[in-house]
Amino acid sequence: MTVRFDDISIETLREAGGVKWSHFPGKVGAFIAEMDFGTAPAIVRALHAAVDEATFGYLPRPLAERMSQACADWCHTRYGWDIPPANVRPLADVIAGLVAAIEHFSRPGSPIIVPTPAYMPFLVVPRELGREIIQVPLVAGRDGRWSYDLDALDAAFRAGGHLMILCNPHNPVGRVLTRAEMIAIAEVVERYGGRVFADEIHAPLVFPGHRHVPYASISPATAGHAVTATSASKAWNLPGLKCAQLILSNEADLETWSAVGAMAEHGASTLGVVANIAAFTAGGEWLDELLGYLDGSRALLGDLLAEHLPEVGYAQPEGTYLAWLDCRQLGLGDRPAEFFLDRAGVAMTDGELCGAAGRGFVRYTFATPRPIMRQSIEAMARALARHRTA
Ligand SMILES: Cc1ncc(COP(=O)(O)O)c(C=O)c1O
């Protein structure tokens, strides 16, 4: 696997023409959360078979039910979470789940609580739905490890926020929350009768030494106030296939969903459902090998930064393939991504897009062959050196 992934070249990736490699022509693509490794062979086979049979109609109920079962089985074997398959509902994507959660499970008109830095659409979607956002900055410890500020969270609920977005594993900071951390968060939510949209799209991407605990699985209280969304789309690289899962964990939400959920479920694509079934039932081995590679890459990234860009702050992510790089000591101002795009030819996500707490940071997607990672970090170091001697 290592060799095979290492051998993928920039030329091959550019020719394939994915967003990561075509949006900024000629640059190294490290911005969007996609991987350069294709997907699991079992998924490709399942899709080929579906194409051969022209499985292009509206989503048949038995296929949707197979997906629900496959996702529930995955949650059971990988996370020890037992959920009735009927609680797992198809969606086009996780953001459709967020829209549904805001519209149907949050108090009408209430502000949305977004811990920041955050996945960028969390700061866009609520506003598009006419909601205010209360940003609650995470706090970084001395070791660069991020955690939730419970007092600030309490203040956000006290100020009228009702639904909080809890992203775990976290994009962009890479934290995988412990059970104890989530129990503490849940206490605050319960204090105010709040709700949680648990975005667990990165759940399969957790590194050794950490474990994904589904938020809704923790207690009757979290099951009662959470709505969970996940998908095979990040871990198996399938976002263009448009399929995700909304996981409901209490009777009241199931009843609401049965009345309002049909149109959101209608967005799931049939081939996406085929791919998600294959991922959850036959994609485990590929995923485990991938995680082994990414585990090595997150360590290598630390070595490369220490060698070439020692002033950049980096705490190895516990999950995801996203690195959250603190560039505030580089003297590049508030938009370091702009500098590295123009001067080093490396396209990353500017931290400020993740909220005010992200100013001075960049998000670097390291799901790329290691030679490309090395090349991009070296290019960034050279650009910085040129800038300093100019
Ligand atoms: C935390 C998080 N949520 C949601 C998404 C988007 O998922 P989807 O394409 O299923 O809407 C992403 C994509 O990177 C993500 O990182």
The ligand as an SDF file (V2000), in Angstrom:
LIG
                    3D

 16 16  0  0  0  0  0  0  0  0999 V2000
  -16.8380   17.8290    8.9070 C   0  0  0  0  0  0  0  0  0  0  0  0
  -17.4180   17.7760    7.5390 C   0  0  0  0  0  0  0  0  0  0  0  0
  -18.7430   17.7700    7.4000 N   0  0  0  0  0  0  0  0  0  0  0  0
  -19.3120   17.7180    6.1870 C   0  0  0  0  0  0  0  0  0  0  0  0
  -18.5450   17.6750    5.0490 C   0  0  0  0  0  0  0  0  0  0  0  0
  -19.2240   17.6770    3.7320 C   0  0  0  0  0  0  0  0  0  0  0  0
  -19.8160   16.4760    3.5300 O   0  0  0  0  0  0  0  0  0  0  0  0
  -20.8770   16.2770    2.3940 P   0  0  0  0  0  0  0  0  0  0  0  0
  -20.1530   16.3970    1.1010 O   0  0  0  0  0  0  0  0  0  0  0  0
  -21.4180   14.9220    2.6780 O   0  0  0  0  0  0  0  0  0  0  0  0
  -21.8980   17.3600    2.5970 O   0  0  0  0  0  0  0  0  0  0  0  0
  -17.1640   17.6610    5.1380 C   0  0  0  0  0  0  0  0  0  0  0  0
  -16.3290   17.6380    3.9530 C   0  0  0  0  0  0  0  0  0  0  0  0
  -15.1430   17.7730    3.9870 O   0  0  0  0  0  0  0  0  0  0  0  0
  -16.5780   17.7050    6.4310 C   0  0  0  0  0  0  0  0  0  0  0  0
  -15.2620   17.6890    6.5960 O   0  0  0  0  0  0  0  0  0  0  0  0
  1  2  1  0
  2  3  1  0
  2 15  2  0
  3  4  2  0
  4  5  1  0
  5  6  1  0
  5 12  2  0
  6  7  1  0
  7  8  1  0
  8  9  2  0
  8 10  1  0
  8 11  1  0
 12 13  1  0
 12 15  1  0
 13 14  2  0
 15 16  1  0
M  END
$$$$
